[in-house]
Amino acid sequence: MGVGFSPDGKKLTTADGVGRIRIWNLGTRRLLQTIKATQPVCGVAWSPHGTLVGAGQCGAYNFSASATRVWNVRSSRLVFRTRGLEAGSVLRFSRDGRYLVTPTSSGTAEIWEITSQRLVATLTGHSGQVVAVAYSPDGRLVATGATDGTARVWSARSGRQILVLRGHNATVDAVQFTPDSRRLVTASEDGTVRVWDITHEGSRDWLTLVAHEGGVASVTYSSDGSRLLTAGACDGKTKLWNAQSGSLISSTAKQRQASCTVPATGQRLYQTVDATSPDGSLVAQATANGTVQLLASTSGTLVRTLPGGHQGVQAIAFDRSGKRIATGNWDGSTIVWDAASGRSLQTFTGHSGIVEGVAFSPDGTLLATAGEDTTAKLWDLKTGERLLTLSGHTFALTGLAFSPDGTRLATASGDGTVRVYVLPVKELMAVARARLTRTWSIAECRAYLPGGRCPGQP
């Protein structure tokens, strides 16, 4: 499930929990393609150049007679389909967009050339199901993780098995290469993270981190490969590590996940909430006491703490300059902070429930907020005025995003729909006049139009 703009901002893909994948043309507001699957759709991946989009099925262990598919976004034509049964939503494109790797239900993984629909290689060797795949940045290698507790490294060209990495005692759920393609990190349900030197001259088992109680949900390298960020599947912690020495730089404690312990009645589960500044220098992380910590991404040191007092933080976003941070809070408020001083700049109130998402417009003049109350709101950051309340969803919003040119806002909801709203006032008026066959009421103007200004004619 999810929603996302293509790299050029002209297309939108949506996936929902009832087995529908939709590709939209934002310019024409036309539905380009709808795919109905036998299982809920949980994964949509764009090729690096934004010309292709691929999708798979939900559930790494829930195999059904469905294939990974790839569409040409410009023509909405299905250009590729695997011939076998695929295993879940795992799908990765190569950096040049020519190839993809995906697991199969038979315990293997396959590398395909998309244009020719040629099966380049079948990666055979795991004794369990493949649940994680990754391409190396240089395109030479493919890594896989499986339920047999091993990770394996393969030649992306021939499919030849190069390394078998043994050491985990449970499923390897995540694999990722370093930016220089010389090392591989693996994360497992056994709670450990292992860094492997995969060069011919290196030591294969290079570093082991006893990272999380109850399993590791994800692991991510910093852009320079010097740091590792891990998230626990059960212990509710996120940790930043030195990828060279294995030393723990910082740890943020959250509440444990419900799948691991049953919370007390009325207790709110705390989600991992963080954001990285556009230049990559800062990481903002919400803490269990309602504050936000700003960490230096290169050293992991605490730069400053944004005060608490909002019951809890549910969403964080930097503006494009990295100078401002917005936090969406459990009490329905949204606060904009100065990243350099930690000073509160503005507070917006208006949602009657948790603020589930926040986003700055590309030009930094607007702030959008998504609420548990089923509405999105648009705020003028210069005047503090609420410009728009966007309604239509029937369930809590789960996220939102501006288009790259700032003229559209997409909102996603638990009701299974995504809505794209027109933001420029003149264009909004034109759309409204085309659809409204009567005059505006004063209440409608106040609720839906910027500044409550009513047009003279419908």
C-alpha positions in Angstrom: 0.0 0.0 0.0 1.1 3.5 -0.5 1.2 6.6 -2.7 4.0 8.4 -4.5 4.8 10.9 -7.2 7.0 9.8 -10.1 10.5 11.5 -10.2 9.2 14.2 -12.7 6.1 14.8 -10.6 3.7 14.1 -13.6 2.4 10.7 -12.6 1.1 9.3 -9.3 0.9 5.6 -8.3 -1.4 4.3 -5.7 -1.7 0.9 -4.2 -4.4 -0.3 -1.7 -5.2 -3.2 0.6 -7.9 -4.7 -1.6 -5.7 -5.6 -4.5 -5.8 -2.5 -6.8 -2.8 -0.8 -8.4 -3.6 2.5 -10.1 -1.4 4.8 -12.2 -2.7 8.3 -12.7 -1.8 11.1 -15.1 -1.9 14.2 -13.0 -2.0 16.6 -15.9 -5.2 15.1 -17.3 -6.4 13.6 -14.1 -6.9 10.4 -16.0 -6.6 6.9 -14.7 -4.0 5.2 -16.8 -4.0 1.7 -15.5 -5.8 -0.4 -12.9 -4.6 -3.8 -12.0 -6.7 -6.2 -9.8 -4.7 -8.8 -7.9 -5.7 -11.8 -5.9 -3.9 -10.5 -2.8 -3.6 -7.0 -1.4 -1.0 -4.9 -3.2 1.8 -3.7 -0.9 4.6 -2.7 -3.1 5.0 -0.2 -6.0 8.5 0.6 -7.3 9.5 3.2 -9.9 12.5 2.7 -12.1 15.3 5.2 -11.4 14.5 7.2 -14.5 10.7 7.3 -13.8 9.7 5.7 -17.1 8.6 2.4 -15.6 6.6 1.3 -12.6 6.5 -2.3 -11.2 4.3 -3.9 -8.5 4.0 -7.2 -6.6 1.9 -8.9 -4.0 1.6 -8.6 -0.3 2.9 -11.1 2.1 6.4 -12.6 1.8 5.1 -16.0 2.7 1.7 -15.8 1.0 2.3 -17.2 -2.4 -0.4 -17.1 -5.1 -0.6 -17.4 -8.8 0.5 -13.9 -9.6 3.4 -12.3 -11.3 5.5 -9.2 -10.9 4.4 -6.7 -13.6 6.0 -3.6 -15.1 4.2 -0.9 -17.0 5.4 1.9 -19.3 4.1 5.0 -17.4 3.8 7.1 -20.6 1.6 4.7 -22.5 0.2 2.8 -19.6 1.1 -0.4 -21.5 2.1 -3.6 -19.7 5.7 -4.1 -20.9 6.8 -6.9 -18.7 5.4 -9.9 -16.7 7.3 -12.6 -15.0 6.3 -16.1 -16.1 6.6 -17.7 -12.7 4.8 -17.3 -9.4 6.4 -14.5 -7.4 6.8 -14.2 -3.6 5.4 -11.0 -2.2 6.1 -7.4 -2.9 9.9 -7.6 -3.1 11.0 -5.9 -6.4 14.2 -4.1 -7.2 15.3 -2.3 -10.4 18.9 -2.0 -11.4 20.3 1.5 -11.3 20.1 1.8 -15.1 16.5 0.6 -15.1 17.2 -2.2 -17.6 16.9 -5.1 -15.2 14.9 -6.2 -12.2 15.2 -8.9 -9.5 12.3 -10.6 -7.8 11.8 -13.7 -5.7 9.7 -16.7 -6.8 7.5 -19.1 -4.8 9.9 -22.0 -5.5 12.7 -20.6 -3.2 14.7 -18.9 -5.9 15.1 -15.4 -7.3 15.1 -14.3 -10.9 16.9 -11.5 -12.8 15.0 -10.3 -15.8 15.9 -7.9 -18.7 12.8 -5.8 -19.0 12.9 -4.8 -22.7 13.5 -8.2 -24.1 11.5 -10.0 -21.3 14.5 -12.3 -21.2 15.2 -14.3 -18.0 18.9 -13.5 -17.4 19.5 -15.8 -14.5 17.8 -17.9 -11.9 19.4 -17.6 -8.5 19.2 -21.1 -7.0 20.8 -22.2 -3.7 18.6 -21.1 -0.8 16.8 -23.9 1.1 14.1 -21.5 2.2 12.0 -18.7 0.6 13.8 -15.5 -0.6 12.3 -12.5 1.1 14.9 -9.8 0.5 16.7 -8.7 -2.6 19.1 -5.8 -3.6 21.2 -4.6 -6.5 24.7 -3.3 -5.8 25.1 0.4 -6.8 27.7 -0.6 -9.5 25.2 -3.1 -11.0 27.6 -6.1 -10.9 26.0 -7.9 -8.0 22.7 -9.0 -6.5 22.2 -10.0 -2.9 19.4 -12.1 -1.5 18.2 -12.9 2.0 16.0 -15.9 2.9 14.1 -17.8 5.5 17.0 -20.3 5.7 19.0 -17.8 7.6 21.5 -17.1 4.9 22.3 -14.3 2.6 23.9 -14.9 -0.8 25.8 -12.8 -3.3 25.4 -13.4 -7.0 26.7 -12.2 -10.3 24.0 -10.0 -11.8 25.1 -10.9 -15.3 25.4 -14.7 -15.1 23.6 -15.6 -11.9 26.6 -17.4 -10.6 26.7 -17.7 -6.8 29.7 -15.9 -5.5 29.3 -16.0 -1.7 27.1 -17.8 0.9 27.0 -15.7 4.1 26.1 -17.9 7.1 25.8 -16.7 10.7 22.2 -15.7 11.3 20.0 -18.0 13.3 16.7 -16.8 11.7 15.2 -15.3 8.6 17.3 -12.6 6.8 14.7 -9.9 6.3 16.8 -7.1 4.8 20.0 -6.8 2.7 21.7 -3.6 1.5 25.1 -2.8 -0.2 27.3 0.0 0.8 27.5 2.9 -1.6 30.9 1.6 -2.9 29.5 -2.0 -3.4 32.4 -3.5 -1.3 30.3 -4.5 1.7 26.9 -6.0 2.4 24.7 -5.5 5.5 22.1 -8.1 6.5 19.4 -7.8 9.2 17.7 -10.8 10.7 14.8 -11.8 12.9 17.5 -13.2 15.3 18.1 -9.5 16.4 21.5 -9.2 14.8 22.9 -7.1 12.0 26.0 -8.3 10.2 28.3 -6.4 7.9 30.2 -8.6 5.4 33.3 -7.7 3.4 32.4 -9.1 0.0 35.7 -8.2 -1.8 38.1 -11.0 -2.9 40.8 -9.7 -0.6 38.5 -9.1 2.4 37.2 -11.0 5.4 33.7 -12.1 4.8 32.3 -11.8 8.3 33.5 -8.4 9.1 31.3 -7.0 11.9 28.3 -8.3 14.0 26.0 -6.0 15.9 23.6 -7.4 18.5 21.1 -4.8 17.6 17.6 -5.5 18.7 15.6 -7.7 21.0 13.0 -9.6 19.0 14.3 -9.0 15.5 15.5 -6.2 13.2 12.8 -4.6 10.9 15.1 -2.5 8.7 18.7 -1.4 8.2 19.9 1.6 6.2 23.4 2.8 5.3 24.2 6.5 5.3 25.0 8.0 1.9 28.8 7.8 2.7 28.6 4.3 4.2 30.0 5.4 7.5 26.8 4.9 9.6 24.1 2.3 9.9 20.5 3.1 11.1 18.5 0.1 12.4 14.9 -0.3 13.6 13.7 -3.0 15.9 10.8 -5.1 14.9 9.6 -5.6 18.5 11.7 -3.6 21.0 10.5 -0.2 19.7 14.0 1.2 19.3 15.9 2.9 16.5 19.7 2.9 16.7 22.5 4.7 14.9 25.8 2.8 14.6 29.3 3.4 13.5 29.6 1.1 10.5 33.4 0.8 10.8 33.8 0.0 14.5 30.3 -1.2 15.4 30.0 1.2 18.3 26.5 2.5 19.2 26.2 6.2 18.5 22.7 6.8 19.7 19.5 4.9 20.6 15.9 6.2 20.7 13.5 4.1 22.8 9.9 3.8 21.7 7.1 1.6 23.0 7.2 -2.0 22.2 5.2 -3.2 19.2 1.8 -4.8 19.9 2.8 -8.0 18.1 5.5 -8.6 20.8 3.7 -7.4 24.0 0.1 -6.6 24.7 -0.1 -2.9 25.8 -2.2 -1.8 28.7 -5.8 -0.7 28.0 -5.8 2.7 26.3 -2.0 2.8 25.8 -1.0 4.3 22.5 1.6 2.5 20.4 4.5 4.7 19.5 5.7 4.6 15.9 9.1 5.2 14.6 9.0 8.8 13.4 12.0 10.5 11.8 13.1 12.7 8.9 16.4 13.7 7.3 17.3 17.2 6.2 17.6 17.8 2.5 21.4 18.1 2.7 21.7 15.0 4.8 23.4 16.7 7.7 20.7 16.3 10.3 18.3 13.5 11.4 15.2 14.5 13.4 13.8 11.7 15.6 10.7 11.7 17.8 11.2 10.5 21.3 8.8 8.7 23.7 8.5 11.8 25.9 7.1 14.0 23.1 10.4 15.8 22.2 12.3 15.7 18.9 16.0 15.2 18.9 18.2 16.6 16.1 21.2 14.4 15.5 24.2 15.1 13.3 24.0 12.4 10.7 27.8 12.0 10.3 28.6 11.7 14.0 25.3 10.8 15.6 25.8 13.5 18.3 22.9 15.3 19.7 22.7 18.8 18.2 19.6 20.0 20.0 16.3 19.0 21.4 13.0 20.5 20.4 10.7 20.9 23.5 7.9 18.5 24.2 4.5 19.2 25.6 2.4 17.9 22.7 1.6 14.4 24.2 3.6 12.9 21.3 4.9 13.5 17.8 3.4 11.6 14.9 4.9 13.2 11.8 8.1 15.2 11.0 9.2 17.1 7.9 12.0 19.5 6.9 11.4 22.3 4.4 13.5 22.3 1.2 16.1 24.6 2.7 16.5 22.5 5.8 16.0 25.6 8.0 12.5 24.8 9.3 11.0 21.6 10.8 7.3 20.9 11.1 6.0 18.4 13.7 2.5 16.9 13.6 1.3 16.0 17.1 -1.1 13.7 18.9 -3.0 16.7 20.3 -4.0 17.9 16.8 -1.5 20.7 16.7 1.3 21.3 14.2 4.4 23.3 15.2 7.0 24.8 12.9 10.5 25.1 14.4 13.7 26.9 13.5 16.2 24.1 12.9 19.2 26.2 13.9 18.0 27.6 17.2 15.3 25.0 18.1 12.9 28.0 18.6 9.1 27.5 18.0 8.1 29.8 15.0 4.4 29.0 14.5 1.7 26.8 16.0 -1.3 25.7 13.9 -4.4 24.2 15.5 -7.5 23.0 13.7 -7.5 19.2 13.5 -9.7 17.3 16.0 -7.4 14.3 16.1 -3.8 13.3 15.6 -1.9 15.0 12.8 -0.7 12.0 10.8 1.3 13.8 8.1 3.0 17.2 7.4 4.6 18.6 4.3 6.1 21.9 3.2 5.4 23.1 -0.3 8.4 23.1 -2.6 8.6 27.0 -2.5 8.3 27.0 1.3 5.3 29.2 1.5 2.7 26.6 2.4 2.3 23.8 4.9 0.0 20.9 4.5 -1.3 18.8 7.3 -3.1 15.4 7.3 -5.4 14.5 10.1 -6.9 11.6 11.8 -10.2 13.6 11.5 -10.3 12.7 7.7 -9.3 16.2 6.5 -6.2 17.8 5.2 -5.5 21.5 5.8 -3.4 24.0 3.9 -1.7 26.8 5.9 -0.1 30.1 4.8 3.3 30.2 6.5 3.7 33.9 6.1 0.4 35.0 7.7 -0.5 31.8 9.7 -3.9 31.8 8.0 -5.6 28.5 7.3 -6.3 28.7 3.5 -8.1 25.4 2.8 -9.8 22.5 4.5 -9.8 19.5 2.1 -12.5 17.0 2.8 -13.8 13.9 1.0 -12.0 11.0 2.7 -14.1 8.8 5.0 -11.3 7.5 7.2 -8.2 8.8 8.8 -5.5 10.2 6.5 -2.2 8.4 6.4 0.0 10.7 4.4 0.3 13.5 1.9 2.7 14.9 -0.7 3.1 18.0 -2.8 3.8 17.6 -6.5 7.3 18.9 -7.5 5.8 22.1 -8.9 3.6 22.7 -5.9 0.4 22.9 -7.8 -1.1 19.6 -6.6 -1.5 18.0 -3.2 -2.1 14.2 -3.0 -3.6 12.7 0.2 -3.8 9.0 1.1 -6.4 7.6 3.5 -7.2 4.4 5.4 -10.5 4.4 3.3 -8.4 3.0 0.4 -8.5 6.1 -1.7 -6.0 8.8 -2.8 -7.3 12.2 -3.7 -5.3 14.8 -5.7 -6.3 18.4 -5.1 -5.8 21.5 -7.3 -4.1 24.3 -5.3 -3.8 27.4 -7.5 -6.7 29.7 -6.7 -7.5 30.6 -10.3 -7.4 26.9 -11.4 -9.4 25.9 -8.4 -12.1 28.5 -9.2 -12.3 27.2 -12.8 -12.7 23.6 -11.6 -15.4 24.7 -9.1 -17.3 26.7 -11.7 -17.2 23.8 -14.1 -18.7 21.5 -11.5 -21.0 23.7 -9.5 -24.4 24.4 -11.1 -25.7 26.8 -8.5 -24.3 29.7 -6.6 -21.9 29.2 -3.6 -23.2 29.4 -0.1 -21.4 31.6 2.3 -20.6 28.5 4.5 -19.1 26.7 1.5 -16.9 29.7 0.7 -15.7 29.9 4.2 -15.0 26.2 4.4 -13.4 25.5 1.0 -12.1 28.6 -0.6 -8.9 30.6 0.3 -9.9 33.5 2.6 -13.5 32.5 2.3 -13.9 34.7 -0.8 -17.0 33.8 -2.8 -17.0 34.1 -6.6 -19.8 36.2 -8.1 -21.0 33.4 -10.3 -20.9 29.6 -10.0 
